[in-house]
Amino acid sequence: MSFGCITKKMMKEIQSIHTKNSNLLSVYGFGSFFRSGHANDCDLLLVVKNDASNLGKLHSDLSKEFLELGLKLSIEFDLTVLTEREHKSSPLKEHDRLVLIVG
């Protein structure tokens, strides 16, 4: 599976966000950014713990971190956040083509 135009810097920064947040279990990429590198944004699936407290705040915190990262790297991240349980039900159209970034 191609990583499109994902850079080592982007990988390192995403790994850092993952390491700082114990409720974030894994990060996957999908969409045109990962298929061809010709995309306006970078679609990411964030998988969080089923028992994470205050999912709304967790979503907000992660959105803020990826917004800041996007500004830093000059790319817009489009986030989908799912719990482990939701992720296992494979709800995304491109679920079979997810690219594991960290996890």
GUPAMAR-851777 format. One record per residue (C-alpha): x, y, z; residue number from 1; residue in three letters. Coordinates in pm, 1 decimal, padded with zeros to 6 digits. Each point is the difference from the previous one (the first is absolute). Layout:
BEGIN
+----------+----------+----------+-----+-----+
|       px |       py |       pz |   k |   r |
+----------+----------+----------+-----+-----+
|        X |        Y |        Z | NUM | ALA |
...
+----------+----------+----------+-----+-----+
This chain:
BEGIN
+----------+----------+----------+-----+-----+
|       px |       py |       pz |   k |   r |
+----------+----------+----------+-----+-----+
|  00000.0 |  00000.0 |  00000.0 |   1 | MET |
|  00135.6 |  00339.4 | -00095.8 |   2 | SER |
|  00053.9 |  00274.9 |  00253.1 |   3 | PHE |
| -00054.2 |  00266.9 | -00265.9 |   4 | GLY |
|  00184.3 |  00312.3 |  00102.9 |   5 | CYS |
|  00017.6 | -00070.8 |  00372.5 |   6 | ILE |
|  00332.0 |  00120.2 |  00132.2 |   7 | THR |
|  00227.6 | -00118.6 |  00276.9 |   8 | LYS |
| -00072.9 |  00325.0 |  00181.1 |   9 | LYS |
| -00374.9 | -00061.4 | -00020.2 |  10 | MET |
|  00045.4 | -00358.0 |  00124.6 |  11 | MET |
|  00213.8 |  00122.9 |  00290.6 |  12 | LYS |
| -00254.1 |  00266.8 |  00096.9 |  13 | GLU |
| -00293.1 | -00243.4 | -00015.4 |  14 | ILE |
|  00199.1 | -00248.6 |  00209.9 |  15 | GLN |
|  00056.7 |  00278.2 |  00254.6 |  16 | SER |
| -00374.5 |  00072.8 |  00023.9 |  17 | ILE |
| -00062.9 | -00374.6 |  00040.9 |  18 | HIS |
|  00261.3 | -00030.2 |  00274.9 |  19 | THR |
| -00137.2 |  00299.0 |  00194.1 |  20 | LYS |
| -00357.5 | -00128.6 |  00002.9 |  21 | ASN |
| -00054.1 | -00337.4 |  00164.7 |  22 | SER |
| -00359.4 | -00013.2 | -00129.1 |  23 | ASN |
|  00116.6 |  00012.6 | -00363.0 |  24 | LEU |
|  00066.0 | -00361.2 | -00099.3 |  25 | LEU |
|  00079.2 |  00030.0 | -00368.3 |  26 | SER |
|  00005.3 |  00233.4 | -00296.9 |  27 | VAL |
| -00079.0 | -00110.4 | -00355.4 |  28 | TYR |
|  00014.6 |  00189.6 | -00325.4 |  29 | GLY |
| -00241.0 | -00038.6 | -00288.5 |  30 | PHE |
| -00125.4 |  00181.4 | -00306.2 |  31 | GLY |
|  00172.2 |  00164.3 | -00293.0 |  32 | SER |
|  00291.1 |  00130.9 |  00207.6 |  33 | PHE |
|  00109.5 | -00358.2 |  00064.0 |  34 | PHE |
| -00087.4 | -00134.1 | -00343.4 |  35 | ARG |
|  00166.4 |  00258.6 | -00218.2 |  36 | SER |
|  00136.0 |  00296.3 |  00191.1 |  37 | GLY |
| -00220.4 |  00232.5 | -00208.2 |  38 | HIS |
| -00243.2 |  00118.1 |  00264.0 |  39 | ALA |
| -00120.5 |  00317.3 |  00162.2 |  40 | ASN |
| -00008.6 | -00153.6 |  00346.0 |  41 | ASP |
|  00116.0 | -00302.6 |  00196.9 |  42 | CYS |
| -00272.7 | -00234.7 |  00126.8 |  43 | ASP |
|  00083.3 | -00166.9 |  00329.7 |  44 | LEU |
| -00189.0 | -00252.3 |  00209.2 |  45 | LEU |
|  00074.8 |  00031.0 |  00370.7 |  46 | LEU |
| -00095.3 | -00303.7 |  00208.5 |  47 | VAL |
| -00054.1 |  00070.9 |  00369.4 |  48 | VAL |
| -00063.0 | -00222.1 |  00299.9 |  49 | LYS |
| -00355.4 | -00121.0 |  00055.2 |  50 | ASN |
|  00012.5 |  00109.7 |  00362.1 |  51 | ASP |
|  00155.9 |  00342.9 | -00055.2 |  52 | ALA |
| -00173.7 |  00246.6 |  00226.4 |  53 | SER |
| -00159.9 |  00308.6 | -00153.8 |  54 | ASN |
|  00021.5 | -00092.9 | -00368.2 |  55 | LEU |
| -00111.9 |  00349.8 | -00097.8 |  56 | GLY |
|  00298.3 |  00161.0 |  00171.5 |  57 | LYS |
|  00234.7 | -00265.6 | -00138.3 |  58 | LEU |
| -00127.7 |  00070.0 | -00352.9 |  59 | HIS |
|  00043.5 |  00373.6 |  00056.0 |  60 | SER |
|  00352.7 | -00040.7 |  00136.8 |  61 | ASP |
|  00108.2 | -00223.5 | -00288.1 |  62 | LEU |
| -00159.1 |  00233.9 | -00255.3 |  63 | SER |
|  00193.9 |  00291.1 |  00148.3 |  64 | LYS |
|  00329.1 | -00190.6 | -00010.2 |  65 | GLU |
| -00048.7 | -00100.5 | -00363.2 |  66 | PHE |
| -00108.7 |  00353.0 | -00093.5 |  67 | LEU |
|  00324.7 |  00133.5 |  00149.2 |  68 | GLU |
|  00200.4 | -00270.6 | -00176.3 |  69 | LEU |
| -00173.4 |  00082.2 | -00327.0 |  70 | GLY |
|  00090.9 |  00366.2 |  00034.6 |  71 | LEU |
|  00357.9 | -00097.4 |  00075.8 |  72 | LYS |
|  00024.4 | -00232.7 | -00303.0 |  73 | LEU |
| -00225.7 |  00200.3 | -00234.3 |  74 | SER |
| -00255.1 | -00277.7 | -00042.3 |  75 | ILE |
| -00359.0 | -00036.5 |  00110.2 |  76 | GLU |
| -00085.3 | -00314.9 |  00192.3 |  77 | PHE |
| -00351.3 | -00139.7 | -00032.7 |  78 | ASP |
| -00056.6 | -00214.6 |  00309.0 |  79 | LEU |
| -00236.5 | -00286.2 |  00066.4 |  80 | THR |
|  00002.3 | -00114.7 |  00362.7 |  81 | VAL |
| -00132.7 | -00345.1 |  00090.5 |  82 | LEU |
|  00009.7 | -00210.8 |  00312.4 |  83 | THR |
|  00159.6 | -00344.8 | -00021.1 |  84 | GLU |
| -00346.6 | -00156.4 | -00015.9 |  85 | ARG |
| -00110.1 |  00228.7 | -00283.1 |  86 | GLU |
|  00326.1 | -00061.3 | -00187.0 |  87 | HIS |
| -00048.3 | -00377.5 |  00015.7 |  88 | LYS |
| -00335.7 |  00034.6 | -00174.0 |  89 | SER |
|  00183.8 |  00140.9 | -00308.1 |  90 | SER |
| -00237.9 |  00290.4 | -00067.4 |  91 | PRO |
|  00215.9 |  00191.6 | -00248.0 |  92 | LEU |
| -00039.0 | -00049.7 | -00373.6 |  93 | LYS |
|  00380.6 | -00033.5 | -00025.8 |  94 | GLU |
|  00041.4 | -00209.1 |  00316.1 |  95 | HIS |
|  00174.0 | -00281.1 | -00189.1 |  96 | ASP |
|  00259.1 |  00248.6 | -00132.2 |  97 | ARG |
|  00107.0 |  00165.7 |  00325.0 |  98 | LEU |
|  00371.1 |  00074.0 |  00036.1 |  99 | VAL |
|  00129.9 | -00045.7 |  00354.6 | 100 | LEU |
|  00208.7 |  00301.2 |  00102.0 | 101 | ILE |
|  00038.9 | -00070.9 |  00371.8 | 102 | VAL |
| -00153.4 | -00253.8 |  00229.3 | 103 | GLY |
+----------+----------+----------+-----+-----+
